Amino acid sequence: MKTVLMVAEKPSLAQSIARILSRGSMSSRKGLNGACSVHEYSGAFEGQPARFKMTSVCGHVMTLDFLGKYNKWDKVDPAELFSQAPTEKKEANPKLNMVKFLQVEGRGCDCIVLWLDCDKEGENICFEVLDAVLPVMKQTHSGEQTVFRARFSSITDTDICAAMARLGEPDHNEALSVDARQELDLRIGCAFTRFQTKYFQGKYGNLDSSLISFGPCQTPTLGFCVERHDKIQSFKPETYWVLQAKVDVDKDRSLLLDWDRVRVFDREVAQMFLNMTRLEKEAQVEATSRKEKAKQRPLALNTVEMLRVASSALGMGPQHAMQTAERLYTQGYISYPRTETTHYPESFDLKGPLRQQASHPYWADTVKRLLAEGLNRPRKGHDAGDHPPITPMKSATEAELGGEAWRLYEYITRHFIATVSHDCRYLQSSVSFRIGPERFTCSGKTVISPGFTEIMPWQSVPLEESLPTCQKGDTLAVAEVKLLEKQTSPPDYLTEAELITLMEKHGIGTDASIPVHINNICQRNYVVVESGRRLKPTNLGIVLVHGYYKIDAELVLPTIRSAVEKQLNLIAQGRADFRQVLGHTLDVFKRKFHYFVDSIAGMDELMEVSFSPLAATGKPLSRCGKCHRFMKYIQAKPSRLHCSHCDETYTLPQNGTIKLYKELRCPLDDFELVLWSSGSRGKSYPLCPYCSNHPPFRDMKKGAGCNECTHPGCPHSLSMLGVGQCVECESGVLVLDPTSGPKWRVACNRCSVVAHCFENAHRVRVSAETCAACEAALLDVDFNKAKSPLPGNGTRHTGCVFCDPIFRELVELKHAASCHPMHRGPGRRQGRGRGRGRGPAGKPGPRRPKDKMSALAAYFV
């Protein structure tokens, strides 16, 4: 019996596909990584009995990154990243152990069926899965096919079973095009980002952005926003005049007429026209017309149109809309949401999805009428050769989906029903009048058949006042002719919907990546989203784009990236060589990078006008250990300390508050310590600005605080305040926060675990003694006599926070999940020389027995 491994892109997708293929008779178990399940059932494969194992990955298995020292900004010239820096594929999420998980499940399997999403990214993930699994699968020597690719567009019984019946092979060319894009974006983006971030953050203190990033797609996206901003700023309003006439139809009704000349920009000419008409008493009918017209039903829905409508009509950002659509897809409510196609193939079953909506309370009547009278064939749109248009696959209610998922689903369903409905037909009427020598017109529309606007009421023809029945030569009394003075108005800032249209038009990004690029320029503080989801550039965004234009306009114009996208598409089609495209594009951007570096003074001149130098930014906070003068605390992102006398800048931990720590000094470098805090109930720890940026010990990482410092004698260090191994993460140590009293806490120096303990205690100290049971440091606690929890009104007690029965009642754990050291076997901890880490004497401490670890973890659970 063959064993067939099947892999989907997400756990929920794997479960849905397995349930369909097994007809519900499957067994399920958790995989070794805890994130992915394995669904097993028996069946037939290629006419032979087979045992199927259906599992999944969680998106990309691997990610591209630089090797070793090339990931360290201070060690490498960014120019080396274009060609000299070697890259490697690393696990995208090491905590998931995805490669090991796939190898365990794939070991000894005869065949593999890949159920990854059917787009270029999905093809790329296919080969990531194969790289992990093929080496452990059974080897065949007869040339028999062992790798299969399932292609599908929706999670329905029909589509999934049809995909299983016509398995193909993964497309290596499409996977290569993704590899090329990843490497180009990594090398180009990192080189420019590292250079301009280090250059400008080293000079200016109020940029308010932790990273001044550059991206081959991100930067042209920002360019569109700044281009609109520049048009608004340079706009000069002009005054113009409009002639407005009003005629009486009868004594209770009048009509406003539109001037055929529309407007004039000369006041004297406008006054002349007014003088020629205002004395006239009658308006003579010169012509009438009545034409039947049609408002076309929409094209079938693709990704870009869905994102546009989600932003403009539903108020959902593109990335959030895409994530919502993906959830609807994996739950089986809609077809695959990433598609460029707006044309349904002739073979597509339109009645099937429509029948699913026949009992829906919102549109059942419309759907039943369409099914009874016959569907109208959707308009012929663009066939990109990828997936069918986005289509609702099963009925859902607002109570079932809730919130924004329902609103997006409702729009997708209404749009689909509209595509198979009839066009909206209406009667366009117009009457032309002459008042003196000038001609005026009024027009109106009357709906004949609402067609698709019945299901999409926001697209309906607006109700207009019906026109009087007139014949050529009839006259109506002129009630009024007047001159209106108006001004031209500037364009508004780009909406997300307008930006998406521009990106699609110029070939910036793909249907899948467009939301990511828009989200990036928001996250980097290059633009802010205002009411109506309009994107207003910040000073930083404006200066960057103007600087690129000043140095090399092609860095921000869409032309060069559009050309690169075309080359990547040629790779996907097998018409261009991967290495040649990669080498040529990197060579072009390498030359541009060198010119950019040589010409950076041009952008710097613009920065000087908009931003303040480091020395003029921030407030004095703590003393420098070198010159003993006050350093300034710069609160704007990225927060840091700057010594203007030494011209040195020290990065601080982000996303928290910083204040001086009791004017205490580091025993190593004489810098005053500062205290970082995430809030009253969160973590806080002191740190030395110099040690944090230049770690004095091998086992300290850059950015570490005193709670990770292994100095043997410093009273603020891990060696003196460490309590025991964290119950959540493998490498963390719970450290006493000496500033937290009277609401004392110990917190992990690596993860978010915080334990609140000994509230209202007078003093808490870490003892030099250790617990005989678990080897954690004992705590010496002095309680307030009036609020002491100790028996017999005692005020002092020394014990283990984990094992002591008195202390155990006084500890409250926060932020810990259900993954505890007891599930990992014996662990390690550091601090005060105890545990398996290196203590002050440089000797490894004893390993904690497994049963003691389990007891410790069980307490926290």
C-alpha positions, 0 to 999 in steps of 0.5 A: 500500500502506498503512503501519500503525503499531502501538504496545504498552505494553512492548517485550516485549508488542510482540514477542509481538503482532507474532510472533502477527500475522505468524506469525513472518515479521517483521524486527526492528530497534532504534529510535533511542532504543535501548530499543524495537524495531520489528518489520515485516511485510507483511499485509492491513488492512481488505481492502487490502495493508499494511506493518505496523510494530509498536513500543512505548512504556515505560509513560507517554510523558508526565507532569504537572508544574508549570512553571518556578518552581513546581517550586522549593519556596523560590520559591512559596507552596504555596497557589498550587499549587491554582489559580495554578500552570500545569501542563504535560505533560513527557516521563516519561523524557527519556532515552528520547526517546520522543516523537521516536522515535514521530514518526520511526516514525509519519511518513507512516503511514496508520493507527495501531493502539493495543495499550496495556493495556486499562484507564484508564491504558492509554487515557490512554497511547493519547492520549499516543501520538496527541498525538505521532504524529497531527501527522506521519501522512498527513492524510486528508480523506475522514473515513476512520478512521485511529485504531484501538484493539485490546482484549485480555485475554491474549497468546494467538494466539486473543485477539490475532487476535480483537482485530485482527479487531474494532478499536474506538476509544480511550475519551477519557472514561477517559483524561480520568479519569486526567488528572483524577486526576493533576492532583488528586494533583499539586496536592493532594499537592505543596501539603500535602507542601511545607508540612508538610515545610518546617515540621517539618524546619525544627524537628525533627532526628530525624524520620528521613524525607527527605519528609513527604508527604501524598497523597489516597490515601496518607494514608487508607491510613496512617490505617487502620494507625494506627487499628488501632495506637490500638485496640491501645494503648487495649485493656484486657484483661479476665479471663473464665472458661470451664467445661471438661468432659471425658467418657470414651467408653471407657477409652482415649478421652475427649472435650473438651466446649465450654460452651454459655455460652462464657464469663462475666466474673464469677468468683463466677458462674463458681464457682457454675456449677462447683459445680453441675456438678463433682459430677455423675458422668454427662453425658446426651446431649440431642440429636444432629445430622448434616448434610451441608454444602458449602464453596464453591469460590472466586470467579474471581480478581481483582487485589485477591484475588491481592494479598491471597493473595500477601501473606498466603500467599506473603510477597510485598509488594503492589507486588512481587506486581503487578510479578511478575504483569505479567511473567507477563502480558507473557510470555504465562503469565497473562491481564491481571492488573489486573481487578476482575471475579470473573465469567467471561462465558458466552462465555469458553472455560474448557476451553482454558486447562484443557487447557493444564494437562492434562500438568502434573506437579503437577495433571494427574490433577485436570485430566484428571478434570475434562475427562473428567467435565465442568467445573463452571460457576464461581460467579457473581461481580461483573462490573465490565465491564473484563477477565475474571478472572486466568487461566493461559493456558499451562502452565509449570514451576518450572524455567521460571519460578523463584522467586517468579514460579513461586509466584505462577503456581502459586497463580493456576493452582490457583485457576483449576482450583478455580473449575471444580471442585466444592464440598467436601462434608462431614458436620457432626456434633454432640452436645449433653450436659447435666451437671447444669443446664449444657449442653455440645456437641462437634462434628466434620466428616467429608469426603465429597468433597474437591472443589476442596480437592484442588487447594487443600489449604490450604483443606481441611476440618481433620481432626477426631476422629470423634464416638462414635455416640450416641442421645438419652438415652445417658450418658457418664461425666464424667472432669473439670469444671474452671474455666479463667481466661483474658484477652481479647487485643488485635487484632494490627497490620494485615496487608497483606492486611487493609489491602488489604481495607479499601482496597477496601471504602472505595474508596481507590485502584484495583486498580492503585494500591493496591500503590503507596499501601502501598509509599509509606507504607513508603518514607516511614518511616510504617510498618514491615513486621514478621513476617507482613507486618504493618504497624506505624506509626512515631512519625512516622506516628502523630503525623501521623495524630493531627495530621490528626484534631486539625485536620481528620479528613477529611484522613485519613478515607476518606470524602472520597477515596472520594467523589472516586473516584466522581466520577472514575468518572463522568468515565470513564463520560461522566456528569460534566464533567472541568473541573467535577469538577477545579475543585470538588475543588481548591476543597474541598482548597484551603479545607482546606489554608488551615485546615490551615496556620492550625491547624498548631500543633495538630499541632506540639504532638504533634510536640514530645512525640515529636521533638527540636528541631534545636538538641538533635539531632546532634553538633558537626561543622564550623564555620559561616562566619558565626558561627564556632561549631560546626554540628551534623550531623543524621544522621537523614533528611534528613541536614543541618547546623544552626547553632543560633546563626544558626538556619540549616539546610544540606541535605547530599547523602543516602545517604552518610557525612559527615565533616570535611574536614581543617578546610579552609575555603571561600575564598568564605564561610569555612565549613569543608568536609565530605567526602561519601562513598558508600563505600570503592570509590565516589565521594567529594568535598568540599563547602561547606555554604553554597555547596551550598545557595546556589550562587555561580555560575550554572552550579552547581546546588543540592546541588552539591559542590566537584567541580562548582564553577567557582571559578578559584582554589580548589584543591578546585574542578572548575576545578583538579581536572577531568580530562576529559569523562565517557565515559558521560554528556553533561554530566559531567566526570571529577574527581580525588578528592584524598582517595582515595590510595593507591587513587586514583580519578577520578569523574564529577561527574554520574553513577556512573562511577568510574575506579580508577587508580595504586594505591599512588602516593605523590601524584597532581596535575592538571597545568595542561597538556593532552593534545595528542590529546584535550585532557584534563588531564595527571596528574602522578604520583609512585610509591612507589619499591618498587612503581613500575610505571614502566620503569627503576624511575622514580618520576615520570611525567606523562601523559594518563590516556586516551592515555598507554600507561603510564597506560592499563594502570593504570586500571580503570573501574567502573559504565560502560555501553555508551553512550559519547560515540563514539555521540553525535558530538563532546562537551563537557567542562568543567574548568580552563577547558578544553573547551566549558564556560565556563572562568575567563576566561569563554571557551568552550574548543575542541571535541574532534575527533570521531575523538579522542573515538572513540579515548577512548571505545574505550579505556574499552570 
